[in-house]
Amino acid sequence: MSGHSLRIDRIECGGHGVCAELLPELIELDEWGYPILRDTHVTAELLGHARRAVAACPVLAMRLDRVVRQKSGRT
């Protein structure tokens, strides 16, 4: 089982807000314009939008990581 996880480097972030415009389903802005992740898990439906948001970040403060989850042997 695999998926993707979204991360934001809050130290590098300049608060431009581009990410929230491109991915409002997962990112909202605080009162100063800095992103807050509603969820770090990126669904397959949002993967393209997440990739665009990561690529559009002016200071490259976002990262999309592939996550591989092991299937549980339990039934």
N, C-alpha and C positions, 0 to 999 in steps of 0.2 A: 504494500500500500504506500502511495507517495502523495505529496502535495507540495505546497509552497508556503513560506512564511515571510511576512513583511516586517522589516525593521527600519527604524529611523535613528540616526545618530543625532541626538538632541544638541550636542555640543557643536557639531558642524552646521546644523540647520540655521538658515538665515531668516526663517519665518516669511518666505515669499508667498506661500499659500498655493503654489501651483499643484501640489500633490492633492490637496483637498478639492480643487476644481476638477481634476481628472479622475479622482477616485473617492467621491463623496460617500459611497457605500461603506468604506472602511476608515476614512479619515475625516475628522472634523477639526476645526481650529479653535484654540483657546482665545481668551480676550486680547492677547497680544499678537495673534496671528500665527502661533506655532502649532504644529500638528499634534493631535491626540489620536492614537489608534483605537478604534472601537473594537477591533479584533485583529490579531496578527495572522490568522489563517486565511489564505487566499483560495477561494473556490475556483474550480475550473472555469466557471462562467466569467469571473472577474480577472482571470490571469492576464489577458491581453491589456486590460485597462491598467492593471498594476504594473506591467512592464513599461507601458507608456509613461506612467507617473514617475517611475524610477528613472527612466531615461531623460525626462524633462526637468528633473530637479536641478536648479541652477548651480548648486554647490555640491552635488552628488552625495547628499546626506541620507539617501534611501538605499535599501538593499533588499533584494528578493532572493531568498535562500530556498533551495530544494530540500524538502524534509522527507526522509524515508522512514516509515513506521513499520515495525515488525508486527506481523499478524500474531495474535495470541493463540496458543495451542489449546486453549480451553474451549469447551462447548457448552 
